[in-house]
Amino acid sequence: MRRVTDRVKQHPKAGEAATGDARRDRWRKHRIARRAEFVEAALRALDEHGPDLAMEDVATAAGVTKPVLYRHFADKADLYLALGQRGTELLFSRLVPAINAELAPVPRIRTALDAFFGVIEEYPNLYRLLARRSFSGKPVQADVVAEDKELIATALTALLGDYMRMLGLDSGAAEPWAYGIVGMVQNTGEWWLERRSMSRDSVVEYLTRIIWAAIDGLTRQQGVVIDPDQPLEANKVVRLAAASNREEISDAG
């Protein structure tokens, strides 16, 4: 009888622990959702005030006071990193499907470029803020733009390497090609954001022609001719898991 009684006495404690775990889980989810709301408010504030916005501007856009904002972000750098994470999600959610589209080479290049320019056109001040590496007048150590550039270049290296091996070419050129393409597109994007001397469609088309001319020229030197308007035999793809782990990259054939 004593053993049964002991077991019965343990049940409330187990129930209390489960209740406590559930409460902590709900609180954690609430904080995550609240942070996401504040990040969206910061994006609205960026649209209104530009990359020189202050924490007060974010708080106003969110309809809260600064102390409430600081309950969810340790400091300005913490909010900057959250904005960087959101920017990465926005970019990759459009760029990766575009890169992996089952299209002929030239339309595929054009679609991927248009995805990138579409994001920076829609969120120009977010890109400027992240590229500046400061928030509300305070420098930050993180370099989100450089990290994303590295992720994209690494994934593009794998993609190009797969195609070059498939075509019987030396895949050693894949990495410098990838970094060269990413650097050119990024620099052109920054120039375009500041100048806007041509339409988005025009700058995308110019870059598409430049990138394809380089690919076509190199493959022809090796005796390989690719039809720019016909899909290749195999559709090699890349995956970038930036939302959960900024450094996780895998590729599949």
C-alpha positions as CSV (number, residue, x, y, z in Angstrom):
1,M,0.0,0.0,0.0
2,R,2.8,2.4,0.8
3,R,4.3,2.0,-2.7
4,V,0.9,2.8,-4.3
5,T,0.5,5.8,-2.1
6,D,4.0,7.0,-3.1
7,R,3.2,6.7,-6.7
8,V,0.0,8.6,-6.3
9,K,1.9,11.4,-4.5
10,Q,4.3,11.8,-7.5
11,H,1.6,12.4,-10.0
12,P,0.9,16.1,-9.1
13,K,4.6,16.9,-9.3
14,A,4.8,15.4,-12.8
15,G,1.7,17.3,-13.8
16,E,3.2,20.5,-12.5
17,A,6.4,19.9,-14.4
18,A,4.4,19.3,-17.6
19,T,2.4,22.5,-17.0
20,G,5.5,24.4,-16.5
21,D,7.1,23.1,-19.7
22,A,4.0,24.0,-21.6
23,R,3.9,27.5,-20.2
24,R,7.6,28.0,-21.1
25,D,6.9,26.7,-24.6
26,R,4.0,29.1,-25.1
27,W,6.1,32.0,-23.8
28,R,9.0,31.1,-26.1
29,K,6.6,31.0,-29.1
30,H,5.1,34.3,-28.0
31,R,8.5,36.0,-27.8
32,I,9.4,34.6,-31.3
33,A,6.2,35.9,-32.7
34,R,6.6,39.2,-31.0
35,R,10.1,39.7,-32.3
36,A,8.9,38.9,-35.8
37,E,6.2,41.6,-35.5
38,F,8.8,44.1,-34.4
39,V,11.0,43.2,-37.4
40,E,8.1,43.8,-39.7
41,A,7.5,47.1,-38.0
42,A,11.2,48.0,-38.5
43,L,10.8,47.3,-42.2
44,R,7.9,49.7,-42.3
45,A,10.0,52.3,-40.4
46,L,12.8,51.8,-43.0
47,D,10.4,52.6,-45.8
48,E,9.5,55.8,-44.1
49,H,12.7,57.0,-42.6
50,G,15.4,55.3,-44.6
51,P,18.5,53.5,-43.3
52,D,19.2,56.4,-40.8
53,L,16.1,55.4,-38.8
54,A,16.4,55.3,-35.0
55,M,15.0,52.8,-32.4
56,E,12.3,55.4,-31.6
57,D,11.1,55.1,-35.2
58,V,10.8,51.3,-34.9
59,A,9.0,51.6,-31.6
60,T,6.5,54.1,-33.1
61,A,5.9,51.9,-36.1
62,A,5.3,49.0,-33.8
63,G,3.0,51.0,-31.5
64,V,5.0,50.4,-28.4
65,T,7.6,52.3,-26.3
66,K,11.3,51.8,-26.5
67,P,11.5,49.9,-23.2
68,V,9.0,47.4,-24.6
69,L,11.2,47.0,-27.7
70,Y,14.3,46.4,-25.6
71,R,12.5,43.6,-23.8
72,H,12.7,41.6,-27.0
73,F,16.1,42.9,-28.4
74,A,19.2,43.1,-26.3
75,D,20.4,46.2,-28.2
76,K,20.5,47.8,-31.6
77,A,22.9,45.2,-32.9
78,D,20.4,42.5,-32.0
79,L,17.6,44.2,-34.0
80,Y,20.1,44.7,-36.9
81,L,20.8,40.9,-36.9
82,A,17.1,40.1,-36.9
83,L,16.6,42.4,-39.8
84,G,19.5,40.7,-41.5
85,Q,18.0,37.3,-41.0
86,R,14.7,38.6,-42.4
87,G,16.5,40.0,-45.4
88,T,18.2,36.7,-46.0
89,E,14.9,34.9,-45.8
90,L,13.3,37.3,-48.3
91,L,16.2,37.0,-50.8
92,F,16.6,33.2,-50.6
93,S,12.9,32.5,-50.8
94,R,12.9,34.1,-54.2
95,L,16.5,33.4,-55.5
96,V,16.8,29.7,-54.8
97,P,13.6,28.7,-56.7
98,A,14.7,31.0,-59.6
99,I,18.2,29.4,-59.7
100,N,16.6,26.0,-59.7
101,A,14.0,26.7,-62.3
102,E,13.8,24.0,-65.0
103,L,14.5,26.4,-67.8
104,A,16.9,26.8,-70.7
105,P,20.3,28.4,-69.6
106,V,19.5,32.0,-70.7
107,P,16.0,32.2,-69.2
108,R,17.3,30.6,-66.1
109,I,20.0,33.2,-65.7
110,R,17.5,35.9,-66.4
111,T,15.0,34.6,-63.8
112,A,17.6,34.4,-61.1
113,L,18.9,37.9,-61.8
114,D,15.4,39.3,-61.8
115,A,14.7,37.6,-58.4
116,F,17.7,39.4,-56.9
117,F,16.9,42.8,-58.4
118,G,13.3,42.3,-57.4
119,V,14.2,42.0,-53.7
120,I,16.6,45.0,-53.6
121,E,14.0,47.1,-55.6
122,E,11.3,46.2,-53.1
123,Y,13.5,46.6,-50.0
124,P,16.1,49.2,-51.0
125,N,16.6,50.7,-47.5
126,L,16.9,47.3,-45.9
127,Y,19.8,46.5,-48.3
128,R,21.4,49.9,-47.7
129,L,21.1,49.4,-43.9
130,L,22.7,45.9,-44.0
131,A,25.4,47.0,-46.4
132,R,26.3,50.0,-44.2
133,R,26.8,47.7,-41.2
134,S,25.4,50.2,-38.7
135,F,22.1,50.8,-37.0
136,S,20.8,54.0,-35.5
137,G,24.3,55.5,-35.7
138,K,26.0,52.5,-34.0
139,P,28.4,50.3,-36.0
140,V,27.8,46.5,-35.8
141,Q,30.3,43.7,-36.2
142,A,28.1,41.4,-38.3
143,D,28.3,41.6,-42.1
144,V,25.1,40.1,-43.3
145,V,25.6,41.1,-47.0
146,A,29.1,39.4,-47.1
147,E,27.7,36.3,-45.4
148,D,24.9,36.0,-47.9
149,K,27.3,36.6,-50.8
150,E,29.5,33.8,-49.4
151,L,26.5,31.4,-49.2
152,I,25.3,32.2,-52.7
153,A,28.8,31.9,-54.2
154,T,29.4,28.6,-52.5
155,A,26.1,27.2,-53.7
156,L,26.7,28.5,-57.2
157,T,30.2,26.9,-57.2
158,A,28.6,23.5,-56.6
159,L,26.0,24.1,-59.3
160,L,28.5,25.2,-61.9
161,G,30.8,22.4,-61.0
162,D,28.1,19.8,-61.5
163,Y,27.3,21.2,-64.9
164,M,30.9,21.4,-66.0
165,R,31.6,17.8,-64.9
166,M,28.4,16.7,-66.8
167,L,29.7,18.4,-69.9
168,G,33.2,16.9,-69.5
169,L,34.9,20.2,-68.6
170,D,37.4,21.0,-65.9
171,S,35.3,22.0,-62.9
172,G,38.3,23.9,-61.4
173,A,36.9,27.1,-63.0
174,A,33.6,26.8,-61.1
175,E,34.7,28.6,-58.0
176,P,36.3,31.7,-59.6
177,W,33.3,31.9,-62.0
178,A,30.9,31.7,-59.1
179,Y,32.6,34.4,-57.1
180,G,33.1,36.6,-60.1
181,I,29.4,36.4,-61.1
182,V,28.2,37.1,-57.5
183,G,30.5,40.0,-57.1
184,M,29.5,41.5,-60.4
185,V,25.8,41.2,-59.7
186,Q,26.2,42.6,-56.2
187,N,28.2,45.6,-57.3
188,T,25.9,46.3,-60.3
189,G,22.9,46.0,-57.9
190,E,24.4,48.6,-55.6
191,W,25.2,50.9,-58.5
192,W,21.6,50.5,-59.8
193,L,20.0,51.3,-56.5
194,E,21.8,54.6,-56.3
195,R,21.6,55.6,-60.0
196,R,18.4,54.1,-61.4
197,S,19.6,55.3,-64.8
198,M,17.8,52.3,-66.4
199,S,14.9,50.1,-65.7
200,R,15.1,46.9,-63.7
201,D,14.3,44.9,-66.9
202,S,17.1,46.6,-68.8
203,V,19.8,46.0,-66.1
204,V,18.7,42.4,-65.8
205,E,18.9,41.9,-69.5
206,Y,22.4,43.4,-69.8
207,L,23.7,41.2,-67.0
208,T,22.1,38.1,-68.5
209,R,23.9,38.8,-71.8
210,I,27.2,39.4,-70.1
211,I,27.0,36.2,-68.0
212,W,25.9,34.0,-70.9
213,A,28.6,35.4,-73.2
214,A,31.2,34.4,-70.6
215,I,29.7,30.9,-70.3
216,D,29.3,30.4,-74.0
217,G,32.7,31.7,-74.8
218,L,34.5,29.3,-72.4
219,T,32.5,26.2,-73.3
220,R,33.1,26.9,-77.0
221,Q,36.8,27.0,-76.4
222,Q,36.5,23.5,-75.1
223,G,34.5,22.3,-78.1
224,V,31.2,22.3,-76.3
225,V,28.2,24.2,-77.8
226,I,25.2,24.8,-75.5
227,D,21.8,25.9,-77.0
228,P,20.9,28.9,-74.8
229,D,17.2,28.4,-75.4
230,Q,17.0,24.6,-74.7
231,P,16.9,23.1,-71.2
232,L,20.0,21.0,-70.4
233,E,19.7,17.3,-70.1
234,A,19.9,17.3,-66.3
235,N,18.5,20.1,-64.0
236,K,21.1,20.5,-61.3
237,V,19.8,22.3,-58.2
238,V,21.0,23.9,-55.0
239,R,19.4,24.3,-51.6
240,L,20.3,27.1,-49.1
241,A,18.9,26.6,-45.6
242,A,19.4,30.1,-44.4
243,A,16.4,30.4,-42.1
244,S,17.6,27.8,-39.6
245,N,21.3,27.8,-40.2
246,R,23.0,30.4,-42.3
247,E,25.9,28.2,-43.1
248,E,24.0,25.0,-44.1
249,I,24.3,24.4,-47.9
250,S,23.6,21.2,-49.8
251,D,23.2,20.4,-53.5
252,A,21.4,17.7,-55.3
253,G,21.4,16.4,-58.8
